[in-house]
Amino acid sequence: MSKNILIIAEQRCDRVQNVTFELIGIAKELAKVNGAEVEVLLMGHNIAGQVSDVVGYGADRVILVDDPCLASYLTEPYAQAATEVIRERTPGVVLVGASSIGRDLAPRVAARLNTGLTADCTKLAMNEDGTLEMTRPAFGGNLFATIVCPDHRPQMSTVRPGVMKKCDFDASRSAEVVHKEIAFAPQKIRLVEEVKVCSVVDSIEDAKILVACGRGVGNPTSIEQAKNLANELGGTYCSSRALVDACVIESCRQVGQTGKTVRPECYVAFGISGAVQHLAGMEDSDYIIAVNKDENASIFNVSDLGIVSDANKVLPLLREEIEKLSRA
Ligand SMILES: Cc1cc2nc3c(=O)[nH]c(=O)nc-3n(C[C@H](O)[C@H](O)[C@H](O)COP(=O)(O)OP(=O)(O)OC[C@H]3O[C@@H](n4cnc5c(N)ncnc54)[C@H](O)[C@@H]3O)c2cc1C
């Protein structure tokens, strides 16, 4: 058993997904504790061009499984390839993104390897003896549970997208690339058709500025103003679960424990109370501005700047000021 950390990369539509780079970022930090190496398993078809992306973000070694059977994500061949590679490489830790693909793949791989899996982690820490402390929200986000896997290896964890920080990209990095052939078992499942949904929604995880609306700005005029404000600031809008449940804002824009985790440079929250489940998704933002008419609202506990006022009045004033600045 090696002490290395292996990341199962996620690539879709010919692009390695951001969560993979974030996992490399945290793996580099963990690896410093016990001198481990960070390996990335890249699976797909005609994906050699993506190797430089994972290397640039910090992979020490790339295990490349390039096969027509892996052209589209299917549970069986991906689980077979990942299991075989892990058995051969014997990493001490395996990290997978807690995306829809990762959530499908990781438990199957863990079961085949007869090891445990801590799902949906928001924090990871490495002990000098190689024990990984995996922390995730529990009991509806009201407490955080730290879980270890003392008796089985590898220690496996899925990690929420947007939580960990990726390293700066370094195009001059190089790494060993190991090509691995897999004799795939006959497929029981055949992909009949793949329908790509072209999302017109800009990703809230990638935005540098987020304007967030909560129940306190539940009227259509204010929500429209918040969207415009986000646009003028060069960012995008998001919301608490209250407005998603009310079908006012799309679910892909929900921030929080059951939504997305974001860490923009600036998060502006209008009429959001700051429930623990919401804070779990945004409290690591660089700068948080909150507008709430209740001076005791919990959102102020995590805010850098708090405005105790009616959000419906602040929104037009703020837009006016920004318009003045952009004209100046
Ligand atoms: C298992 C579980 C998972 C959950 N996951 C999530 C999640 O992922 N994301 C999430 O957001 N929530 C989540 N929730 C729900 C969460 O507990 C809260 O109910 C939700 O975040 C509340 O949204 P809110 O702050 O918009 O609304 P409220 O809690 O109703 O707060 C509205 C706030 O607006 C203020 N306000 C009212 N009028 C104005 C005004 N005119 N101007 C300024 N301020 C005003 C009020 O003072 C209040 O603080 C989850 C709950 C559970 C149990």
The ligand as an SDF file (V2000), in Angstrom:
LIG
                    3D

 53 58  0  0  0  0  0  0  0  0999 V2000
  -31.6950   19.5230    5.3420 C   0  0  0  0  0  0  0  0  0  0  0  0
  -31.8460   20.9720    4.9590 C   0  0  0  0  0  0  0  0  0  0  0  0
  -31.0910   21.4630    3.9100 C   0  0  0  0  0  0  0  0  0  0  0  0
  -31.1980   22.8070    3.5500 C   0  0  0  0  0  0  0  0  0  0  0  0
  -30.4320   23.2770    2.5210 N   0  0  0  0  0  0  0  0  0  0  0  0
  -30.4560   24.5890    2.2430 C   0  0  0  0  0  0  0  0  0  0  0  0
  -29.6080   25.1400    1.2350 C   0  0  0  0  0  0  0  0  0  0  0  0
  -28.8660   24.4410    0.5540 O   0  0  0  0  0  0  0  0  0  0  0  0
  -29.6500   26.4680    1.0330 N   0  0  0  0  0  0  0  0  0  0  0  0
  -30.4630   27.3140    1.7510 C   0  0  0  0  0  0  0  0  0  0  0  0
  -30.4320   28.5290    1.5090 O   0  0  0  0  0  0  0  0  0  0  0  0
  -31.2920   26.8190    2.6740 N   0  0  0  0  0  0  0  0  0  0  0  0
  -31.3250   25.4930    2.9370 C   0  0  0  0  0  0  0  0  0  0  0  0
  -32.1660   25.0020    3.8720 N   0  0  0  0  0  0  0  0  0  0  0  0
  -33.2200   25.9120    4.4110 C   0  0  0  0  0  0  0  0  0  0  0  0
  -32.7030   26.8160    5.5050 C   0  0  0  0  0  0  0  0  0  0  0  0
  -32.8130   26.1700    6.7630 O   0  0  0  0  0  0  0  0  0  0  0  0
  -33.5300   28.1140    5.5600 C   0  0  0  0  0  0  0  0  0  0  0  0
  -34.8890   27.8050    5.7040 O   0  0  0  0  0  0  0  0  0  0  0  0
  -33.3640   29.0050    4.3180 C   0  0  0  0  0  0  0  0  0  0  0  0
  -32.0040   29.2230    4.0400 O   0  0  0  0  0  0  0  0  0  0  0  0
  -34.0400   30.3480    4.5960 C   0  0  0  0  0  0  0  0  0  0  0  0
  -33.9350   31.1660    3.4580 O   0  0  0  0  0  0  0  0  0  0  0  0
  -33.9840   32.7350    3.6180 P   0  0  0  0  0  0  0  0  0  0  0  0
  -32.8710   33.1970    4.4840 O   0  0  0  0  0  0  0  0  0  0  0  0
  -34.1100   33.3130    2.2590 O   0  0  0  0  0  0  0  0  0  0  0  0
  -35.4100   32.9730    4.3130 O   0  0  0  0  0  0  0  0  0  0  0  0
  -35.7700   33.3410    5.7970 P   0  0  0  0  0  0  0  0  0  0  0  0
  -35.1180   32.4710    6.7840 O   0  0  0  0  0  0  0  0  0  0  0  0
  -37.2750   33.4260    5.8460 O   0  0  0  0  0  0  0  0  0  0  0  0
  -35.1490   34.7830    6.0130 O   0  0  0  0  0  0  0  0  0  0  0  0
  -35.5850   35.9270    5.3550 C   0  0  0  0  0  0  0  0  0  0  0  0
  -34.7540   37.0820    5.9160 C   0  0  0  0  0  0  0  0  0  0  0  0
  -35.0670   38.2430    5.1930 O   0  0  0  0  0  0  0  0  0  0  0  0
  -35.1460   39.3160    6.1130 C   0  0  0  0  0  0  0  0  0  0  0  0
  -36.0570   40.2900    5.5000 N   0  0  0  0  0  0  0  0  0  0  0  0
  -37.3960   40.2300    5.3500 C   0  0  0  0  0  0  0  0  0  0  0  0
  -37.8450   41.2890    4.6630 N   0  0  0  0  0  0  0  0  0  0  0  0
  -36.7470   42.0360    4.3770 C   0  0  0  0  0  0  0  0  0  0  0  0
  -36.5580   43.2590    3.6850 C   0  0  0  0  0  0  0  0  0  0  0  0
  -37.5910   43.9320    3.1280 N   0  0  0  0  0  0  0  0  0  0  0  0
  -35.3040   43.7260    3.6010 N   0  0  0  0  0  0  0  0  0  0  0  0
  -34.2400   43.0920    4.1540 C   0  0  0  0  0  0  0  0  0  0  0  0
  -34.3720   41.9400    4.8150 N   0  0  0  0  0  0  0  0  0  0  0  0
  -35.6080   41.4140    4.9230 C   0  0  0  0  0  0  0  0  0  0  0  0
  -35.6670   38.7410    7.4030 C   0  0  0  0  0  0  0  0  0  0  0  0
  -35.2560   39.5400    8.5050 O   0  0  0  0  0  0  0  0  0  0  0  0
  -34.9930   37.3660    7.3960 C   0  0  0  0  0  0  0  0  0  0  0  0
  -33.7540   37.4190    8.0730 O   0  0  0  0  0  0  0  0  0  0  0  0
  -32.0860   23.6630    4.2430 C   0  0  0  0  0  0  0  0  0  0  0  0
  -32.8460   23.1550    5.3130 C   0  0  0  0  0  0  0  0  0  0  0  0
  -32.7190   21.8300    5.6710 C   0  0  0  0  0  0  0  0  0  0  0  0
  -33.5240   21.3130    6.8300 C   0  0  0  0  0  0  0  0  0  0  0  0
  1  2  1  0
  2  3  1  0
  2 52  2  0
  3  4  2  0
  4  5  1  0
  4 50  1  0
  5  6  2  0
  6  7  1  0
  6 13  1  0
  7  8  2  0
  7  9  1  0
  9 10  1  0
 10 11  2  0
 10 12  1  0
 12 13  2  0
 13 14  1  0
 14 15  1  0
 14 50  1  0
 15 16  1  0
 16 17  1  0
 16 18  1  0
 18 19  1  0
 18 20  1  0
 20 21  1  0
 20 22  1  0
 22 23  1  0
 23 24  1  0
 24 25  2  0
 24 26  1  0
 24 27  1  0
 27 28  1  0
 28 29  2  0
 28 30  1  0
 28 31  1  0
 31 32  1  0
 32 33  1  0
 33 34  1  0
 33 48  1  0
 34 35  1  0
 35 36  1  0
 35 46  1  0
 36 37  1  0
 36 45  1  0
 37 38  2  0
 38 39  1  0
 39 40  1  0
 39 45  2  0
 40 41  1  0
 40 42  2  0
 42 43  1  0
 43 44  2  0
 44 45  1  0
 46 47  1  0
 46 48  1  0
 48 49  1  0
 50 51  2  0
 51 52  1  0
 52 53  1  0
M  END
$$$$
